[in-house]
Amino acid sequence: MVIEVISWAFMLSGSFFVIIGAVGTLRFPDFWARLHAVSITDSAGVILLFAGMCMQAGLTLITVKLIIIGVFLFITGPTATHAVANAALVSGLRPKEAEGFTGVEPEPLTKTDADPASSEQR
């Protein structure tokens, strides 16, 4: 009875994470926020769902198969998210920058910027 309650708690909390990720995909404003919401909640939801299903199955071959599938999803989920984010970044989609930031790449120095002594004499 205790294992049944714990396994259902795992499965319900895993389902909660997956649903929150889906809602975040619909509600967040831009690609980067949506990608972050899905990647984090997907990994947590998969781990909890598979843990609950393994507890329901007991020590059987089904549990071994669930663990193998869970490990596969745990590795491929973040890898796929990274690949999608990298492809978006390479194609030119940049995250919004906060006010005051100029970007990842520094702007080229001018003659006055390169020599601080020349700016003090002005």
N, C-alpha and C positions, 0 to 999 in steps of 0.2 A: 504494500500500500504506500509506503514512504517513497519507494523508487518511482512508483506511478505518479505521485504528486510532484516530485522533483522533475521528472521527465516532462510532464505537462507544463511546468513552470518554465523550463528551458525552451520548449517549443512555442509557448505563448510569447515569451520575451523575444525570441528570434523572429517571430512573425511581426511583433511590434516594431523591431528595428527595420525590417524589410518594408513595412507599410510607411514608416516615417521617411525612409529613403525615397519611396515613390512619391510621397507628398512633397518632399523637398525638391524632387525633379520638376514637379509642376509649379511650385511656388517661388523658387529662387529666381533672381532676375537675369543672370547671365550664365554662359556656358561653364565657366570655371567654378562658380558656386554650385551648380547642378552636378558637375562631375565630382566635386568633393563630397557632396551629400550622398551620392550613390555609392561611391567607393568605400567610404567609411562604414555606412550602415549595411552594405552588402556583405562585407567581411564578417562583421559582428553577427548579423542575422544568420549567415550560413553556419558559423561555428555553433551557435546556440541551437539552431534547428537540428543539425546533425548530432549534437550531443544528446538532445532529447530523444531523437529516434534511435540512437544506439542504446540508450537506457531502456527504451521500450522493447527492443529486440532481444536484449540479454546477451549472453556470450555465445553467439552463433556465427555462422558464415555471413549472415546478413550484416552483422556489426562490422566485420572485417571489410566488406564491400563498401559500407557507408563511410568508414574511416578513409579508405582509399579515395573515394569520390570527394570527401571533404578536404583531404590534403590537396587533391588536384585543383579543386575550386579555390582553396585558400592561396595557392601559388598563382593560378592563372588570373584571378580577379584583379589583384593589384598590378600584375604585369600588363593586363589589357588596359587598365585605367592609365597606367604610365604611357603606354603606346598611343592611346587616343590623345592624351594631353600633349605628348611630344609632337604628334602629327599636327595638332592644332597650332602649337607654338611655331613650328617650322613653316606652316602655311601662312603665317602672318597674324593669326588671332592672338592678340595680347590681352592680358588681364588689365582691368582698369587700375590706374595708379592713383595713389593718394595725393592730395594737394601738396606741392612742394618737391615731389620726386620727379626726376627727369628721365628715368629709365634705367635699364640694366647696363647698357653700354654707356661709358662716359663720353661726354662731348669732347671734341678735339680742343686742345689748348691753343689759345692765341698767344701772340708774343708777350702781351702784358700779363697774361695769366701764368706763363711759364717762369717769369722772373719777378718774384715778389718785391725785390728791392726797387725795381722801376716804378711800381705802383705806390711805394711809400714816399718817393720823391715828388710826386705830383701835388 
